[in-house]
Amino acid sequence: MAEILITGATGFVGCHFAEALARRGVQARALVRPTSDLSVLDRYGVERVAGSLHDPGTLARAMDGVDVVAHLAGATRALRRETFHDVNATGTRRLVEAMESAGVGRLVYLSSLAAAGPATGEPVGPADEPRPLTAYGRSKLEGERHALGSESVRTVVLRPPAVYGPRDRELLPFFRLARRGLLPVIGGLERRIQMVHVRDLAEALVRAARTPTASGVLHIAEPASYHWAEVLDHMATAVGRAGARVRVPARVLMMAAGGTQVAAFLSRRPAVFDREKALELLADGWLCETEGASRELGFVAAVPLPNGLEETARWYRAHGWL
């Protein structure tokens, strides 16, 4: 009998979470789309139920006998803004309603620092008023409110900043540019960010699922912050190239984002990079306090960014991505 139900188990974070659970001998079940690649779940012996967040029948079957739901599924790119709301907000509301009906009382909701918005000076804290920049961030914030609003479901929300590591496609274009010797500096040189390796995030998810007293919003990130130019320099080291920094003005970045949005619209495929991604890249910084996760979960990120980027580059090369 499965102990935990995972949504989004076949995604980037989900497959690492499934692996982390398997290493601990935790029996997991995944709610999956019929078209998903299930090879990773087969590798870790994860039980599957085909369905969606919009199907109450399959949600009820998926929750039969489980103690905890880890809600990792979400839309990170879309052709229409409404899609973010439909998946990230409405989908979460339906999941919580199904949990209430099934009597499942524990939810771990994977949100994003995008729900809080960028830092304007000091690191963002869970109690600070959220100021999301994008439709994605607003939809994740609404999802948080649905997750935390239930009287019968105890919820812990994890907000990571940019997540990277093996299998990640979001930072891959920057690695490829670094391989060509180009390091695009976007925004001011003083812009600082925090990141988190996917293995650390998976560990935090496991601890959140297995710590019944944890609740509320927790930020999950490497405590250290980096200038964006430092991140690029570490990428260059990881790919073995001495890259040249190239300043990218905001106007040029927004024009490029507009072009990829038009191409995405014509091809009917969501763009990896669009105007909202550009807004996030141009923000003053993405910083968050991490003491709450240490206090509530006993979690401190273990992978420093330089080491994590080197590992990621090795994985890309081994799998022909770089």
QUIGI-V218661 format. One record per residue. N is the residue number from 0. RES is the residue in one letter. SS is DSSP state (H for helix, E for strand, - for the rest). PHI is phi in degrees with one decimal (none if undefined). D_FIRST is the distance of its C-alpha to the first C-alpha in Angstrom with 1 decimal. Layout:
<<N	RES	SS	PHI	D_FIRST> <N	RES	SS	PHI	D_FIRST>>
This chain:
<<0	M	-	none	0.0> <1	A	-	-69.0	3.8> <2	E	-	-88.4	6.5> <3	I	E	-138.1	9.2> <4	L	E	-102.9	10.8> <5	I	E	-114.6	14.0> <6	T	E	-101.5	17.0> <7	G	-	75.8	19.7> <8	A	-	-69.2	17.6> <9	T	-	-91.8	20.2> <10	G	-	-82.3	23.1> <11	F	H	-56.6	25.1> <12	V	H	-72.6	23.3> <13	G	H	-58.9	19.8> <14	C	H	-69.3	19.9> <15	H	H	-69.6	21.1> <16	F	H	-65.4	18.4> <17	A	H	-59.3	15.7> <18	E	H	-63.6	17.8> <19	A	H	-63.1	18.1> <20	L	H	-66.7	14.3> <21	A	H	-62.1	14.0> <22	R	H	-61.2	17.0> <23	R	-	-94.4	15.4> <24	G	-	75.0	12.3> <25	V	-	-84.3	10.1> <26	Q	-	-78.9	7.0> <27	A	E	-124.9	8.4> <28	R	E	-125.9	8.9> <29	A	E	-123.4	12.6> <30	L	E	-87.8	14.9> <31	V	E	-128.9	17.7> <32	R	-	-76.6	21.1> <33	P	-	-58.9	21.9> <34	T	-	-91.4	24.6> <35	S	-	-71.2	22.7> <36	D	-	-78.2	23.0> <37	L	-	-99.9	19.5> <38	S	H	-61.9	20.8> <39	V	H	-65.1	19.6> <40	L	H	-67.0	16.0> <41	D	H	-61.1	16.4> <42	R	H	-61.5	17.9> <43	Y	-	-105.7	15.1> <44	G	-	65.6	12.2> <45	V	-	-85.3	11.0> <46	E	E	-67.9	9.3> <47	R	E	-126.3	12.0> <48	V	E	-129.0	13.3> <49	A	E	-79.3	17.1> <50	G	-	168.9	19.0> <51	S	-	-150.8	20.9> <52	L	-	-67.9	21.4> <53	H	-	-99.1	24.2> <54	D	-	-117.2	22.2> <55	P	H	-58.2	20.9> <56	G	H	-65.0	19.2> <57	T	H	-71.1	17.0> <58	L	H	-62.3	16.3> <59	A	H	-64.1	15.1> <60	R	H	-65.2	12.7> <61	A	H	-64.6	11.4> <62	M	H	-88.1	11.0> <63	D	-	-60.3	9.2> <64	G	-	86.6	6.9> <65	V	-	-86.9	7.7> <66	D	-	-101.9	10.3> <67	V	E	-137.0	12.5> <68	V	E	-113.7	14.0> <69	A	E	-108.5	16.2> <70	H	E	-95.9	18.9> <71	L	-	-106.3	20.8> <72	A	-	-67.5	22.1> <73	G	-	-178.9	25.8> <74	A	-	-93.7	29.1> <75	T	-	-104.9	31.4> <76	R	-	-147.0	34.2> <77	A	-	-162.6	35.5> <78	L	-	-76.1	38.6> <79	R	-	-123.4	38.9> <80	R	H	-61.3	38.3> <81	E	H	-60.4	36.7> <82	T	H	-63.1	33.8> <83	F	H	-58.0	32.8> <84	H	H	-64.6	32.9> <85	D	H	-61.8	31.0> <86	V	H	-83.9	28.1> <87	N	H	-80.4	28.1> <88	A	H	-99.5	29.2> <89	T	H	-63.3	28.6> <90	G	H	-60.6	25.2> <91	T	H	-67.3	24.1> <92	R	H	-60.2	25.6> <93	R	H	-67.0	23.7> <94	L	H	-64.0	20.3> <95	V	H	-63.4	21.3> <96	E	H	-60.5	22.4> <97	A	H	-66.4	19.1> <98	M	H	-63.9	17.3> <99	E	H	-60.9	20.0> <100	S	H	-66.9	19.5> <101	A	H	-86.3	15.7> <102	G	-	76.9	16.3> <103	V	-	-87.8	14.5> <104	G	-	-105.8	17.1> <105	R	E	-135.2	16.8> <106	L	E	-129.1	18.1> <107	V	E	-110.7	19.4> <108	Y	E	-110.8	22.0> <109	L	E	-84.8	23.7> <110	S	-	-100.3	27.3> <111	S	-	-159.7	30.5> <112	L	H	-63.2	33.7> <113	A	H	-60.0	35.3> <114	A	H	-69.0	34.3> <115	A	-	-83.5	36.5> <116	G	-	94.1	39.3> <117	P	-	-71.9	41.5> <118	A	-	-84.3	43.1> <119	T	-	-106.3	46.8> <120	G	-	173.2	47.6> <121	E	-	-75.6	45.3> <122	P	-	-56.7	41.5> <123	V	E	-71.3	39.6> <124	G	-	-109.8	37.8> <125	P	-	-57.5	34.9> <126	A	-	-86.4	37.5> <127	D	-	-70.6	40.0> <128	E	-	-64.6	40.7> <129	P	-	-67.2	38.8> <130	R	-	-137.8	41.2> <131	P	-	-64.5	39.3> <132	L	-	-87.6	41.6> <133	T	-	-126.2	39.8> <134	A	H	-61.4	38.0> <135	Y	H	-60.2	34.8> <136	G	H	-61.2	35.2> <137	R	H	-64.8	36.1> <138	S	H	-69.2	33.0> <139	K	H	-68.6	30.7> <140	L	H	-65.1	32.5> <141	E	H	-64.7	32.1> <142	G	H	-60.3	28.3> <143	E	H	-58.1	28.4> <144	R	H	-65.8	30.2> <145	H	H	-64.7	27.8> <146	A	H	-65.1	24.9> <147	L	H	-87.5	26.9> <148	G	-	-87.1	28.4> <149	S	-	-81.4	25.7> <150	E	-	-82.4	26.4> <151	S	-	-106.5	22.8> <152	V	-	-114.0	21.0> <153	R	E	-86.9	21.7> <154	T	E	-120.2	22.4> <155	V	E	-119.9	23.4> <156	V	E	-104.0	25.3> <157	L	E	-107.9	26.0> <158	R	E	-113.5	29.3> <159	P	E	-88.2	30.1> <160	P	-	-80.5	33.5> <161	A	E	-60.2	33.9> <162	V	E	-105.7	31.0> <163	Y	E	-138.8	32.0> <164	G	-	140.3	31.0> <165	P	-	-53.3	30.0> <166	R	-	84.6	29.2> <167	D	-	-74.0	31.0> <168	R	-	-107.4	33.5> <169	E	-	-70.3	35.1> <170	L	-	-89.6	37.2> <171	L	H	-54.4	37.9> <172	P	H	-59.0	41.2> <173	F	H	-69.8	42.5> <174	F	H	-62.1	41.7> <175	R	H	-66.7	43.6> <176	L	H	-65.6	46.5> <177	A	H	-61.5	46.6> <178	R	H	-62.8	46.7> <179	R	-	-87.4	49.8> <180	G	-	87.4	51.3> <181	L	E	-114.0	50.9> <182	L	E	-123.0	49.3> <183	P	E	-75.3	49.4> <184	V	E	-88.3	50.0> <185	I	E	-109.0	49.0> <186	G	-	78.9	50.3> <187	G	-	-74.5	52.1> <188	L	-	-65.9	52.1> <189	E	-	-88.6	51.1> <190	R	-	-62.3	47.9> <191	R	E	-116.7	45.0> <192	I	E	-139.7	41.3> <193	Q	-	-114.5	38.1> <194	M	E	-137.5	35.3> <195	V	E	-146.7	31.9> <196	H	E	-71.7	30.4> <197	V	H	-62.7	27.1> <198	R	H	-68.0	25.6> <199	D	H	-66.0	26.8> <200	L	H	-62.9	25.3> <201	A	H	-61.2	21.9> <202	E	H	-62.8	22.3> <203	A	H	-63.3	23.3> <204	L	H	-63.6	20.2> <205	V	H	-60.8	17.9> <206	R	H	-64.6	20.1> <207	A	H	-64.1	20.2> <208	A	H	-69.3	16.5> <209	R	-	-108.1	16.5> <210	T	-	-118.1	19.8> <211	P	-	-63.4	19.3> <212	T	-	-84.0	23.1> <213	A	-	-71.9	23.9> <214	S	-	-158.4	25.2> <215	G	E	84.3	28.0> <216	V	E	-102.6	29.2> <217	L	E	-128.7	29.2> <218	H	E	-95.9	31.1> <219	I	E	-120.7	29.6> <220	A	-	-160.1	32.4> <221	E	-	-62.2	34.5> <222	P	-	-60.8	37.0> <223	A	-	-72.7	39.9> <224	S	-	-112.0	41.6> <225	Y	E	-136.9	43.6> <226	H	E	-66.8	46.4> <227	W	H	-57.2	45.5> <228	A	H	-63.3	48.3> <229	E	H	-65.6	46.7> <230	V	H	-58.0	43.4> <231	L	H	-63.2	45.5> <232	D	H	-62.0	47.3> <233	H	H	-66.2	44.1> <234	M	H	-63.1	43.0> <235	A	H	-60.6	46.4> <236	T	H	-62.0	46.0> <237	A	H	-63.6	42.5> <238	V	H	-96.6	44.0> <239	G	-	74.2	47.2> <240	R	-	-128.2	49.7> <241	A	-	-94.8	52.3> <242	G	-	-84.6	51.8> <243	A	E	-103.4	54.3> <244	R	E	-71.3	53.3> <245	V	E	-124.7	54.1> <246	R	E	-72.8	54.5> <247	V	E	-114.3	53.0> <248	P	-	-61.8	54.7> <249	A	H	-57.2	52.6> <250	R	H	-61.5	54.7> <251	V	H	-66.1	54.0> <252	L	H	-61.9	50.2> <253	M	H	-67.0	50.2> <254	M	H	-64.4	52.3> <255	A	H	-63.4	49.9> <256	A	H	-63.1	46.9> <257	G	H	-62.2	48.8> <258	G	H	-64.6	49.5> <259	T	H	-70.1	45.9> <260	Q	H	-67.2	45.0> <261	V	H	-62.9	47.6> <262	A	H	-62.1	46.4> <263	A	H	-65.2	42.8> <264	F	H	-62.0	44.1> <265	L	H	-68.5	46.1> <266	S	H	-88.1	43.3> <267	R	-	60.9	40.8> <268	R	-	-127.5	38.4> <269	P	-	-57.6	37.5> <270	A	-	-83.4	39.5> <271	V	-	-67.4	38.0> <272	F	-	-126.6	41.1> <273	D	-	-142.5	42.7> <274	R	H	-63.8	44.8> <275	E	H	-70.7	42.0> <276	K	H	-62.4	40.9> <277	A	H	-63.5	44.5> <278	L	H	-59.8	44.7> <279	E	H	-66.0	41.9> <280	L	H	-66.2	43.7> <281	L	H	-89.8	46.9> <282	A	-	-62.5	45.5> <283	D	-	-57.4	47.1> <284	G	E	174.2	44.0> <285	W	E	-124.6	40.3> <286	L	-	-125.0	39.9> <287	C	E	-146.8	37.5> <288	E	-	-75.7	37.1> <289	T	-	-122.7	34.2> <290	E	H	-65.3	34.7> <291	G	H	-60.3	32.2> <292	A	H	-65.5	29.3> <293	S	H	-65.5	30.8> <294	R	H	-71.6	31.2> <295	E	H	-83.2	27.8> <296	L	H	-115.0	25.5> <297	G	-	64.2	27.7> <298	F	-	-107.2	27.7> <299	V	-	-135.8	30.8> <300	A	-	-57.2	30.9> <301	A	-	-105.9	31.7> <302	V	-	-104.3	33.0> <303	P	-	-67.4	36.7> <304	L	H	-53.9	37.7> <305	P	H	-57.1	40.1> <306	N	H	-66.1	37.6> <307	G	H	-64.9	34.9> <308	L	H	-68.6	37.4> <309	E	H	-63.5	38.5> <310	E	H	-62.0	35.0> <311	T	H	-62.6	34.5> <312	A	H	-62.4	37.8> <313	R	H	-62.0	36.9> <314	W	H	-64.9	33.8> <315	Y	H	-57.1	35.8> <316	R	H	-64.4	38.4> <317	A	H	-64.4	36.0> <318	H	-	-107.3	34.5> <319	G	-	73.9	37.9> <320	W	-	-88.0	37.4> <321	L	-	-130.2	40.4>>
